[in-house]
């Protein structure tokens, strides 16, 4: 065992590129290569090293990575993998199980030439046996190394450069269009937000105005409610007065002719009886005499009828005016009671 070992793996990578231009064929040849120098830490037993703390954790991680490397080497050295030409191998090489194997993927099973140097010591029998097993399996891996060469003529290079330049220009146009569209969308969004704020402010103002109007109309309705009750009472009174006036016009009251109470011919039966022989015997001259003492005067009756007619016309005019007022109140306040309902459905 090496007492001065850092107990870690070391990977040193060198990338090489060679570009050759031929004047005769006007071709450019580009060759690339990559060299990796890997120093693997040896596996160890925790019991033999008596490591504790951080050194014990480092040893566990080293052994884990070496175990994964052994699995990768075993999978690549499997004879069935080399015999399956043109077919996909069934077993998947576990490159992703460790960072070490993922870095050495191209060096182990790719386009590469790999040389492995095994360090052994007779004093450490178990470690030497494990290292020799690694070396034996690694020797069975078959790789085919090819030159990484890219040949390109001047015309192809110019065409590729022109194509790339055109692609760059198209990408720049797309980026500029996307930026312009983004700015336009931002402007439209700001305009929409401004319109939304304006609409919200207008809606708020309309709401306050409507609330104020509703409050004013409610107060006006409450103020007009007693007037409405008074007008209904007045309508009922006028309706009764109109009915009485119409009844008096249709059925006038005829007063009986007055008689002298001191005459000997006055009798209770004559006062109450109508159609008696003496009443029928009244002469036409006495009935038609304008200066007679009959208490009923036709001139007074005409004056009374004319007065009632004038009162009825005045009442109808007031009623029409009230109908207009009630109709305007109905349109204004939404009252559903019509004038016919107010005056009793007539």
Buried (B, 14 or more C-beta within 10 A) or exposed (E): EEEEEEBEBEBEEEEEEEEEEEEEEEBBBBBEEBEBEBEBBBBBEEEEEEBEEEEEEBBEBBBEBBEBBBBBBBBBBBEEBEEEEEEEBEEEBBBEBBEBBEBBBEBBBEEBEBEBEEEBEEEBEEBBEBBEBBBEBBEEBEBEEEEBEEEBEEEEEEEEEEEEEEEEEEEEEEEEEEEEEEEEEEEEEEEEEEEEEEEEEEEEEEEEEEEEEEEEEEEEBEEBEEEBEEBBEEBEEBBEEBEEBEEEEEEEEEEEBEEEEEEEEEEEEEEEEEEEEEEEEEEEEEEEEEEEEEEEEEEEEEEEEEEBEEEBEEBEEEBEEBBEEBEEBBEEEEEEEEBEEBBEEE
